């Protein structure tokens, strides 16, 4: 079966014989946003933003390069090749140690496959020199799900003798923080910022920005970056299952790799739709790695298929789930 072109796949439109301006639109559609304002950040703060990118087409996408118009921002590509429905990102790192004041940059992203296009992204922010973080962010590292962890950084200020941190705000109910003043003399103040992640935090990445609320009348809020990963007891690969572009009645078989930190049994694998079969006959014994064949038979109705696969184990943890996609072609 011949593969569909980007122009016809997955309901997206790409005019291959259009003017250049219109030809860029297919690439722009893959980005959730094209602008980000870092706001006011401290000197030395680890400040970065990921522009999410998703391949919504059948053809593989290759992100060839990204460049910045200003040295205040260093961009890089998180994943160069993206298959259908795979996600990546363009990461913009604000260089808070070497620049100060109001800064901004244009990031030019070049895509060369399956067709050439360029997408421009914008970043901006204000870097203040009177507040310095050591180290530049709160790095929680890898945390096993169900465990709590606490890390600290130092907040230094030089300027007004009465400068204070009044409170710390967190957007995540599982991430809390408190500050303790450790020194104050000659217009210089130091605080210890303690950040804690509780044992109820869900599996997945932690990428939050706490806010230090100060008594500074001109700029009362200073963000603090918090990063880490809460590791689930079970990991499934791939995290998104794309079954392909299929003809009505066509059968396809893929494989899931299910890994645990200790031996476990697969109790059941189910999907919230018809056409799926899961072979667990060889996976009855406890193992750390299970291989599960997934067979899907396309129905008669053309269109997109979006289902959820659930995996139940004997570990008693949250049931792993992953999305499954397919496209049934018209006859």
N, C-alpha and C positions, 0 to 999 in steps of 0.2 A: 504493500500500500504506500503510495506517495505521501510524503509528509506535507501537512498544510503549511502555507507560508504564514509569516507574522501577520500579514494583512487579513487573513481569514481565520486565524486561530483564536479560540477562546473569546470570541466576540469583540476583539480589539481591532481597531482600524489603523492601517499604515498604508499611505499612498506612496507607492514606490516611484511614481513618475511626477511627483509634485514639486513645487519650488522648495528650496532648502529650508525656509522658515517652517513650512508645514511638515517637512520631513523630520524635524526635531521633536515634534509633539509626541511621537510614540515613545521616545526615550524619557521625556519629562513625566509621562504618566506612571512610570515605575517608581517615582519618588513620592513619599507622603508629604513632604514639605521642602521648600527651597530656601527658607530663611530661618536664622536663629540668632537671638540676642542673649549673650551671656550675662547681661546686666553688669552690676558692679562687683568685681572680684578682688580678692587680696593678692598681693605680690607673693609669688611662689606657690599659689594654689594650683593644684592639678585641675585644670579646667578643660573639658573636652565635650564634644557633642557628636552623636552619630546620626547622620541623615539616613533614615531607613530606605532600603532599596529592595524591590521585589520583582522578579521576572514573571510577568503576567502573560508571557508568550510561549509558544511551543518550541521555537528555536532556542538554543543555548545563547546566553548573553555573555560577552567578554568586555569587562571594563579595563581599558588599556592603560589609562593614566589619569592623574588628577594633579593640578597645579594651583598655587595660591598667588594672588596678586600682591601680597604683603607678607614679609617675614614674620609678622606678628602671629601668623597662623600656619601650622604645619599639618597638611592633610595627608591621609593615606587610605588605601583601599582595603577594606576588611576581607573581601573575597572577590577575586577577579572573575572567576567563571561561575555563572548561575544557571542551573537548569530550571525547567518549568516549575513555578511556585516556590523556588528556593529564594531565601532572603539573604541580603548582604547589607553593607552600609558604607558610606563615605564618612570617615572619622576626621573631625576638625579639632586640632589641639591648639588652644590659645596659649601663646608663649608668655606666661605671666612673670617669668624670672628675668627676662631680657627686655621687656617693653613696659611702658607705663602710659597712663592717660587713656584718652578715647581712641580706640583702634577698630579697624574693620578690614575685611578681605572678601574678594570674590574668588570662589573655587570653581575652576573649569574642569568638568569631568568629561573625558573622551571615551566613547564606546565605539569599538571598531568591528564588532561582530554581533549579530549577522549583518548589520548595516552600520554605516558611519553616522555618528551624531555627537553633539556636544550639549551638555546641560550645565548651567551656571547656578551655583549656590552662594548665598550671602551669609556672612557671620559678622557680628559686631559686639563690642563690649567696652567697659571702662575698667582699667587696671589701677588700683590705688596702691601707693607705696607705704602708707603708714601702718597697714596691717599685714603681717607676714605669718604664714602657717609653716610649721616644721613637724613632720614632713608635709608635703603639699596637699595631701588628702588622707582620708581614713580608709586604709586598705584592710578589709576583713579577711581576705584570702578565701580559701575553700572551707565551708562549714557543713558538717553533716547535718542533714535535716533532723530536727528534734533536739539539737544541742543549741545552747546559748553561747554567745561569744562577746567579748568586750575589747575594744582597742582605744588608745588615746593618742592625741596629738597636742602640740603646744601652739597657742595663739599669742603672738607678740604684737604690741601696739607701741608706737612712738608718736607723741604729740601732746594732747591735752592731759593734764594731770588728773582730771576727774573722769576720764573715759571709762566706761563700764559695759560689760556684757550683761544685759538684763534677763534674757531668756534664750532658749534654743527651740526652734520650731522644727518638727519633722512631719513630712507628708505621709509617712508610712507608719501604720499602727504597730508594726513589729520592730521598728527602729526608734530607740529613745536615746536621749543625750542629756548630759549635765555638765556645767562648767564650775571650776574651782579656781579662784584667784590665787596665784602662787607668789607674785611679787609686784611691788609698786614703788617706784622711786624716780624722781627727776623727769617726769613726763613719760616714763616707760612703764608699761603694764604687761604682765604675762598671766595667761590662764592655761589650765589643763582642761582640755575638752575630752570627756569620756563618752564613747558611743557604744551602745549595746544593742545586739540583735537577739530577740527572744527565741525560745525553742519552738514557737508556733509558726515561725516564718515559713511560707510555702517554698517548694523547690524552685530554683531558677536564679537568674542573675539579680543582684542588688545593685542598682545604679540610681542613687538618690542624691538630692541636694538639701542638706540641712540649712537652716537660716539662723545665723547669730543676730539677735535683735539687740542693738546697742543704744546708748543715749546720745549718739552722734546726730545732731539736728540736720546736717546736710546729706548724710548717707547712713541711715540707721540700720540697714540690713546688709549682712555679709554672708554669701553662700559658702558652704563647705561640702565638697564632694565626698560621697561614701560609696565604695565599690566592694563587691565580693560576689560569691556564688554559694547558694545553698544547694548542696548536692543531694539529690534524691537517692533512696536506697536502690532504685531500679532505673536504668536508663535504656531507652528504646532507640534503635537506629534502623532506618532513617527516622528523623523526627517528624517528617512529612512524607507521606507515601503518594507519589504520582504514578498512576497506573497507565498513563499514555492516552493517545488519541485512537479510539477503537471503533471498528465497524460493529453494527448491531449483531449480537450473538458471538462476537469474538471473545476468546478466552485468553487471559494473561495471568502469569504467576510471578509474584515477587517474593522476597524473603525479608523477614524481620529478625533483627539481632537484639535479644533482650539480655541485658547484663545486670548482675547484682553484686553487692559488696560481699555477700556470703551466699552459699548454696540455697536455692529455693525451688519450689515446684510451680509450674503453670497449672492453674485450676481451670481457666477458661479464657478463650479469646472470642469476642463477639463484635458485631458491627450493627449500626442502627439503620440498616437497609438490606435489600435483597441482592443476591448475586455474589455474595462473599462466602468463601469456604476457607477454614483454617485447619491445617493438619498438625495436631499436637500429639499424635500417636507415639512419636519417638522422644517425647519430652516429659515422661512421667516421673523420672527420677530427679531428686534435687541436684541442681547444677548451678554454677555461677553464670554460665552463658547458655542461652537457649536459642535455637534457630527454628523459626516458625514460617513455613511456606504459606503465602496468602494467594489464593486463586480467586479471580473475579471474572464473571461472565457478563458482558455488556447486554443491557436490555434492548428493546426495540425502539424506544423513544430517543431521538437525538437530543443533545444538549449536554450541559455540565452536570457532573455527579460530585457531590461533596458530602462525605459521610465521616463518621467518627468510629474509630476502632478502640475497644476497651480491653485491657489485659488484667485478669484477676490472678493473684498469686497467693501463696500461703504465708506471706510475710505480714499480712494484716495492715499494710501501709496504704496510702492513697492509691487508688487504681490508676495505673498509667494509661493515658489516652493519647491518640495521635490522629490528625486529620488525614483522610484519604481522598484523592481527587482523580477524576477521569473526565474525558470528553468523548461522547458518543457521536460519531459523525453521521450526517444525514445521508440517506441512500441516493 
